[in-house]
Amino acid sequence: MLTAIPRHWFSWDFALTDGEKPLADIDISWWRENGELTIFNVPYRVYREAPLMGAFILESSGAVIARAEKPNAFSRRMVIEYADVRYELKPSFVFSRRFHLISGTTIVGTLSPSGLLSRQMNIDLSDDLPLPVGVFIVWLTLILWKRDWDAAG
């Protein structure tokens, strides 16, 4: 079980840990849906292809590792492609902050808040996913949470 913990009270930057062991830093830009993931001191760039539209990209050293797209602008669902495998990230219920990662018809991961009003996230993903792709999925979920937060505020 992994945990994403906000760095500060109002920050959208997170530390990803496996128990006490730090794994990654997730830095989310305040004004655009982009940022940087640092996994064991290796930087990964995350960004949207075009402002307000286009795919979300995970990139390392100029190479695209994974991409995610929203099939519908009004949906909170994302389709993620990595190594010719498609995953679907979608909320467990319509207004839920808990998300499931699905491969085919099988749930291969769950990302959920640790409490009702908490921004801390509990993450349970398949061991088959490489860590950078898993952290990208956490970043996508945080982007969806941030959108909901911004819309409510």
ABEGO torsion letter per residue (X at the ends): XBBBBBABAABABBBBBBEABBABBBBBBAABBBEBBBBGGBBBBBBBABBGBEBBBBBBGGBBABBBBBABAABABBBBBBGGBBBBBBBABAABABBBBBBEABBABBBBBABAABABBBBBBBAABBAAAAAAAAAAAAAAAAAAAAAAX
